[in-house]
Amino acid sequence: MKSKFSAFCLFLLSCLPLYATKVDLLMHNNMRLSGEFVSFKKDGVTIKHPLFKKNITILTNKLKGIYFTSPSTANLQAKDKLFLTNFCKDIIPCTIKEITPTHVKFDDFKGKTHELEKKVVAGIKLNAIKEQSIWKEPLIFDSSWLIPGKSDKDYKYNARKKFLSKLHPQINGDKYVYNVSAGGPENQQLYSPVCKDVGLNPNAFIFRTHIKMTPTDGNGPAFCFGGSLGADFRSYTNVGHTEERIFLTIRKHSCVLMRQGDKNLHHLGEIPIRNEDISNGIDIQLISSRNKQGKNTYELIIAGYPPLQIEDPLSTPLKGGVFAFQMEANLPLMQISKLQLASLSVNPESLNQSISHSTEVVLTNEGDAIPGALTHYSANKQILHLSLQKDYPNIPKELDIPDKYIESIIFPPETNSSTHLETKQPFTQNILLDNGSCLQGEIIDISKNALELNHPQLGNLALPLQNVIRIDYSDNPVISHP
């Protein structure tokens, strides 16, 4: 009798949701509805809203996007990224196994092996997910983040140096935190940025961090993406400068996104935040990408608040590879953790113009671009064989490069211009993952653990739901690869 009762209890438990996945539904009229995810069908999404007794179903043809706002708890079992040439320029999380002159073989995040013709692949980033960011976490701020001063008595240089000295993370296992204090105004640490050209493409990235700070009468930290080293940083005094970059600033009651360009500073949008939330700590994500119209799209996502999607009012793309931040208020203490910067682009902004577009290019971790013909790559041997495009003095024409030195492999447009992928393909949905991966396809089902997707090139895939940030239903979808 006892065993039957236990089995019945287990059956009842299996019918209950194991966790509450929070979603934010964005409709074409920009109305939003937040609640707990209940179920998904091709024609509608059902959620539980705290103000209604009965569940609410929204038709998918009324949706512009679905944002999953629950914190991520799962890691994808993949270390590389593969960029496709299809309609949305998909970015696939994977583990590259082999590259030949005609095919690319890889394992997806579930360990299933796929093989694609190389002409449908735009490029590959090695070890892109293992480190999860442009820098390896935690980021150690060293002297390379200092802009040299005019002299040892340069007060701006000394202020930046003093601020940098506070950016030593406390590390406990895989967790780390920067305990930052701006000090008093007499210490001249306010508006003293640490900055570095990290090779960022500001038109295609995901920035993530967790911030905990005491509510302030002024501004908190300000982050900068793009621009050049040495440019004036203080975000609200940059009018008249020619930099093309964006700022993300934590203010008294809000998180604000601003765009600098055409010698003006544009207020793009903001998310109001409560003092008690920032006192307890908030997760912040900023996604910059370009749509098929060639305009930048920004998405600001703060845990517990409706996400904000903004189209750039300027057509000029962001420029410069700088990441920087500074304090903009005299805070007694602020904690920063989960500092991540992930690329959404495989192409560098500036390759040597003498490099032929009909050849492949290998980018090293040091930023060198080596043109040639990739004859073979084997993950087992960890060696890439490259035939150089022309003869160079004292350099063999056939190179064997260990993959630990390789950052990206870019395939030529003539090779990857697969017209059958660029034809008038009916747009279904575009799925964005928290590591910067993007996949298009038709959603089959969404369960408590997975989003099942029918992908045009890879077939049926089960994406971990904990890693999904956004489902895009827009007629003007975000294009991953600018």
C-alpha positions in Angstrom: 0.0 0.0 0.0 2.8 2.3 0.9 4.6 1.7 -2.4 1.4 2.4 -4.3 0.9 5.7 -2.4 4.6 6.7 -3.0 4.2 6.0 -6.7 1.0 8.1 -6.8 2.8 11.0 -5.2 5.7 10.7 -7.6 3.1 10.8 -10.5 1.6 13.9 -9.1 5.0 15.6 -8.7 5.9 14.7 -12.3 2.8 16.6 -13.4 3.9 19.8 -11.6 6.3 22.3 -13.1 9.7 22.0 -11.5 10.5 25.7 -11.7 8.9 28.9 -12.9 10.3 30.2 -16.1 9.6 33.9 -16.4 8.9 35.4 -19.8 8.2 38.8 -21.2 6.0 38.9 -24.3 6.6 41.8 -26.7 3.8 42.5 -29.2 3.9 44.4 -32.5 2.2 47.4 -31.0 5.0 47.5 -28.4 2.6 46.4 -25.6 4.2 44.0 -23.1 2.9 41.2 -20.9 5.0 39.5 -18.3 4.4 36.3 -16.4 5.3 32.6 -15.9 5.7 30.4 -18.9 3.0 27.7 -19.0 3.0 26.2 -22.5 3.8 26.7 -26.2 1.9 25.9 -29.3 2.7 27.0 -32.9 -0.3 29.4 -32.8 0.0 30.7 -29.3 2.0 31.1 -26.0 0.3 30.6 -22.7 1.5 32.3 -19.5 0.3 32.8 -16.0 -0.1 36.4 -15.1 -0.1 37.4 -11.4 -3.2 39.6 -11.8 -5.4 37.0 -13.4 -6.9 33.8 -12.1 -6.9 32.1 -15.5 -3.9 31.6 -17.8 -3.6 34.0 -20.8 -2.8 32.8 -24.3 -1.3 35.3 -26.8 -1.4 34.4 -30.5 2.1 34.1 -32.0 1.1 36.2 -35.0 0.7 39.1 -32.6 4.1 38.6 -31.1 7.3 40.5 -32.0 9.4 38.6 -29.5 9.6 36.4 -26.4 12.2 37.2 -23.8 13.1 34.6 -21.2 14.1 36.5 -18.1 15.0 33.7 -15.7 18.7 33.5 -14.7 20.8 31.0 -16.8 21.8 27.8 -14.9 23.0 25.6 -17.7 26.3 25.5 -19.6 26.4 24.4 -23.2 28.7 21.5 -23.9 30.5 23.1 -26.8 33.7 25.2 -27.1 33.6 26.7 -30.6 31.3 28.8 -32.8 30.4 28.2 -36.4 29.0 31.1 -38.5 26.6 30.2 -41.4 25.8 32.2 -44.6 22.1 31.7 -44.3 19.4 34.3 -44.0 20.0 35.3 -40.4 23.7 34.5 -40.4 23.3 31.8 -37.7 26.0 31.4 -35.0 26.1 27.7 -34.0 27.6 26.6 -30.6 29.6 23.5 -31.5 32.9 21.6 -31.2 34.8 21.6 -34.5 36.2 18.2 -35.4 37.6 18.5 -38.9 37.9 20.9 -41.8 38.7 19.8 -45.3 38.8 21.8 -48.6 35.1 21.1 -49.1 33.5 20.2 -45.8 33.3 21.1 -42.1 32.6 18.4 -39.5 31.5 19.3 -36.0 29.6 18.1 -32.9 26.7 20.1 -31.7 26.1 20.9 -28.0 24.4 17.5 -27.5 27.4 15.6 -29.0 25.6 14.9 -32.3 27.9 15.0 -35.3 27.1 17.2 -38.4 28.8 17.8 -41.7 28.3 20.8 -43.8 29.6 21.9 -47.2 32.2 24.7 -46.6 30.4 27.0 -49.0 27.6 27.4 -46.4 30.0 28.4 -43.7 31.2 32.0 -43.3 33.8 31.3 -40.6 34.7 29.7 -37.4 35.8 30.9 -33.9 37.8 28.4 -31.9 37.5 28.2 -28.1 34.9 31.0 -28.3 32.5 29.4 -25.7 35.1 27.9 -23.4 36.3 31.3 -22.4 32.8 32.8 -23.0 34.1 36.2 -23.7 36.7 38.4 -25.4 38.8 38.0 -22.3 39.2 35.0 -20.0 37.2 35.4 -16.8 37.9 36.9 -14.3 39.4 39.8 -16.1 42.6 41.0 -14.5 43.0 44.7 -15.0 46.7 45.4 -15.6 48.7 48.4 -16.7 47.6 47.9 -20.3 44.2 49.4 -19.2 45.9 52.8 -18.4 46.1 55.6 -20.9 49.7 57.0 -20.5 49.8 60.4 -18.8 51.7 63.4 -20.1 53.9 63.2 -17.0 54.1 61.5 -13.6 52.3 64.6 -12.2 49.3 64.2 -14.6 46.4 64.2 -12.2 44.1 62.3 -14.7 46.7 59.6 -15.1 47.2 59.2 -11.3 43.4 59.1 -10.8 43.0 56.3 -13.4 46.0 54.5 -11.7 44.3 54.8 -8.3 41.0 53.5 -9.7 42.8 50.6 -11.4 44.4 49.6 -8.2 40.9 48.9 -6.8 40.0 46.5 -9.6 41.5 43.3 -8.2 38.9 40.6 -8.1 38.3 38.5 -5.0 38.1 34.9 -6.4 36.2 32.0 -4.8 36.2 29.0 -7.1 34.4 30.0 -10.3 32.9 33.1 -8.6 34.6 36.4 -8.4 33.7 40.0 -7.5 35.3 43.4 -7.8 34.7 45.5 -4.7 35.1 49.0 -6.0 35.0 52.3 -4.1 35.2 55.6 -5.9 36.6 57.4 -2.9 35.9 61.0 -2.2 36.0 63.8 -4.7 39.4 64.8 -3.3 40.8 61.6 -4.6 39.9 62.6 -8.2 38.7 59.1 -9.1 35.4 60.1 -10.5 35.3 60.2 -14.3 38.6 58.5 -14.5 38.2 55.6 -17.0 40.1 52.4 -17.4 40.0 51.5 -21.0 41.6 49.2 -23.6 41.2 48.3 -27.3 40.1 44.7 -26.8 39.2 44.1 -30.5 35.5 44.6 -29.9 33.2 44.9 -32.8 30.7 47.3 -31.2 28.0 46.5 -33.8 27.9 42.8 -32.7 28.4 41.8 -29.1 26.7 40.7 -25.8 27.8 42.4 -22.6 26.7 40.9 -19.3 27.4 41.8 -15.7 26.0 41.8 -12.1 26.0 45.0 -10.1 25.3 45.6 -6.5 25.6 49.0 -5.1 24.3 51.5 -2.5 21.6 53.8 -4.0 23.1 57.1 -4.9 21.9 60.6 -5.5 24.0 60.7 -8.7 25.1 58.2 -11.3 26.8 54.9 -10.7 29.2 53.2 -13.1 29.2 54.0 -16.8 30.4 51.5 -19.5 31.6 52.4 -22.9 31.6 50.3 -26.1 33.5 51.4 -29.2 35.4 54.6 -29.8 39.1 55.3 -29.7 41.6 55.3 -26.9 42.2 58.7 -25.2 38.8 60.2 -26.3 36.9 62.1 -23.6 34.8 59.6 -21.7 32.4 61.5 -19.5 29.2 60.5 -21.2 27.1 63.6 -20.8 29.8 66.1 -21.9 30.7 64.4 -25.2 28.6 66.6 -27.5 30.7 67.9 -30.3 33.0 64.9 -30.5 33.1 62.6 -33.5 33.2 59.2 -31.8 30.7 56.6 -32.8 30.1 54.6 -29.6 27.5 53.8 -27.0 27.3 54.3 -23.2 25.5 52.2 -20.6 25.1 54.1 -17.3 23.6 53.1 -14.0 21.8 56.2 -12.6 19.8 56.9 -9.4 16.6 55.1 -10.5 17.4 53.7 -13.9 19.8 52.1 -16.4 20.3 54.4 -19.4 21.6 53.6 -22.9 23.1 56.5 -24.9 24.5 56.7 -28.4 27.2 59.1 -29.5 27.4 60.1 -33.1 27.0 62.9 -35.7 28.6 65.2 -33.0 25.6 64.7 -30.7 24.7 62.4 -27.8 21.4 60.6 -28.3 19.3 59.2 -25.4 18.2 55.8 -26.7 16.2 54.6 -23.8 16.2 53.5 -20.2 14.8 51.0 -17.8 13.6 52.3 -14.4 15.0 50.2 -11.5 14.1 50.1 -7.8 16.6 51.0 -5.1 16.0 47.8 -3.3 16.8 45.8 -6.4 20.1 47.4 -7.1 20.9 47.2 -3.4 20.4 43.4 -3.6 22.2 43.1 -6.9 20.8 43.1 -10.5 21.8 41.2 -13.7 22.3 43.4 -16.7 22.7 42.4 -20.4 23.3 44.6 -23.4 23.1 43.1 -26.9 24.2 45.1 -30.0 23.5 43.6 -33.4 22.5 44.7 -36.9 19.2 43.9 -38.7 18.8 43.1 -42.4 18.2 46.9 -43.1 21.7 47.6 -42.0 20.7 49.4 -38.8 22.0 48.7 -35.3 19.5 47.2 -32.9 20.2 47.3 -29.1 18.5 45.2 -26.5 18.8 46.1 -22.8 17.7 43.3 -20.5 17.7 43.7 -16.7 16.5 40.7 -14.6 13.0 41.3 -13.3 12.1 44.1 -15.7 10.6 44.2 -19.1 13.4 44.2 -21.7 14.0 47.2 -24.0 14.6 46.9 -27.7 15.8 50.0 -29.6 16.7 50.7 -33.2 19.6 53.0 -33.7 18.4 56.4 -35.0 21.7 56.8 -36.9 22.7 54.8 -39.9 26.4 55.2 -39.2 27.8 52.0 -37.6 29.6 52.1 -34.3 33.4 52.3 -34.7 36.4 51.4 -32.6 37.4 48.3 -30.5 37.5 49.9 -27.1 35.8 48.7 -23.9 36.0 51.1 -20.9 34.2 52.0 -17.7 34.4 54.6 -14.9 32.7 55.7 -11.7 30.3 58.6 -12.1 29.4 59.0 -8.4 31.0 59.0 -5.0 29.8 55.6 -4.0 31.1 54.1 -0.7 31.1 50.6 -2.3 30.0 48.9 -5.4 30.4 45.2 -6.4 30.8 44.0 -10.0 30.8 40.4 -11.0 30.0 38.1 -14.0 31.8 40.6 -16.2 31.5 39.1 -19.7 31.9 40.4 -23.3 31.1 38.0 -26.0 31.5 38.6 -29.8 28.6 38.2 -32.2 30.8 38.6 -35.3 33.4 36.4 -37.0 34.8 39.1 -39.3 37.3 41.7 -38.0 36.5 45.2 -38.9 39.8 45.9 -40.7 41.6 43.2 -42.6 44.5 44.3 -44.8 42.9 45.6 -48.0 45.6 43.8 -50.0 44.3 40.4 -48.9 42.2 38.8 -51.7 38.6 38.2 -51.0 39.0 34.9 -52.8 41.2 33.4 -50.2 40.8 32.1 -46.7 42.2 34.0 -43.7 43.4 32.6 -40.4 43.4 35.1 -37.5 45.7 34.4 -34.6 45.2 35.3 -31.0 47.8 38.1 -31.4 45.7 39.7 -34.2 47.8 38.6 -37.2 45.9 37.8 -40.4 47.4 35.0 -42.5 45.9 34.5 -46.0 46.1 31.2 -47.7 44.3 28.0 -48.6 43.2 25.8 -45.7 44.1 22.2 -46.7 43.1 20.4 -43.5 42.3 20.9 -39.8 42.0 18.1 -37.3 40.9 18.7 -33.7 42.5 15.4 -32.7 45.9 16.5 -33.9 45.2 20.1 -32.9 47.0 21.3 -36.1 45.8 23.4 -39.0 47.5 23.0 -42.4 47.6 26.2 -44.5 49.1 26.8 -47.9 50.2 30.5 -48.2 48.9 32.7 -50.9 52.3 33.8 -52.1 56.0 33.3 -51.2 57.3 35.2 -48.2 61.1 35.4 -47.3 62.2 32.8 -44.9 58.7 31.4 -44.4 57.7 28.0 -45.7 54.8 28.0 -48.2 53.1 25.1 -46.3 52.4 26.1 -42.7 51.3 23.8 -39.7 49.7 26.0 -37.1 48.8 24.7 -33.6 45.1 25.5 -33.0 46.0 27.1 -29.6 47.3 30.1 -31.5 44.2 30.4 -33.8 41.3 32.7 -32.9 39.2 32.6 -36.1 39.1 31.2 -39.6 37.3 33.3 -42.3 36.1 31.7 -45.5 36.1 33.8 -48.7 32.7 35.3 -49.9 33.1 33.6 -53.3 33.2 30.2 -51.6 30.5 30.8 -49.1 28.0 32.7 -51.3 25.5 29.8 -51.4 22.6 31.3 -53.3 20.2 28.5 -52.2 20.5 29.7 -48.7 19.9 33.4 -49.6 16.8 32.9 -51.7 13.4 34.1 -50.4 13.5 31.8 -47.5 10.3 32.1 -45.3 11.4 33.6 -42.0 10.4 31.5 -39.0 11.9 32.4 -35.7 15.4 33.6 -34.6 16.7 32.2 -31.3 19.4 34.0 -29.3 21.4 32.2 -26.6 23.2 33.7 -23.7 26.7 32.9 -25.1 26.1 34.9 -28.3 24.9 32.0 -30.4 22.0 32.6 -32.8 19.9 30.0 -34.6 16.9 30.3 -36.9 14.2 27.8 -37.6 10.7 26.6 -36.8 10.0 26.0 -33.1 8.4 22.6 -32.6 7.9 22.7 -28.8 9.0 24.3 -25.6 9.2 22.2 -22.5 10.5 22.8 -19.0 14.0 22.0 -20.0 14.4 22.5 -23.8 13.3 24.4 -26.8 12.9 22.1 -29.8 13.9 23.7 -33.1 13.7 22.5 -36.6 16.8 24.1 -38.2 17.1 24.3 -42.0 20.6 23.0 -42.2 21.0 21.0 -39.0 17.6 19.3 -38.6 15.9 19.0 -35.2 17.8 20.5 -32.2 17.0 20.6 -28.5 18.3 23.9 -27.1 18.6 24.1 -23.3 15.8 26.5 -22.3 18.0 28.0 -19.5 20.3 29.3 -22.2 17.7 31.0 -24.3 17.5 34.8 -24.0 15.1 35.7 -26.8 12.8 34.3 -29.6 12.4 36.8 -32.4 9.1 36.8 -34.4 9.9 40.1 -36.1 9.4 40.5 -39.9 12.7 42.4 -39.7 14.8 39.9 -37.8 18.1 40.7 -36.1 21.0 39.5 -38.3 23.8 38.0 -36.1 26.6 38.6 -38.5 27.0 42.3 -39.6 
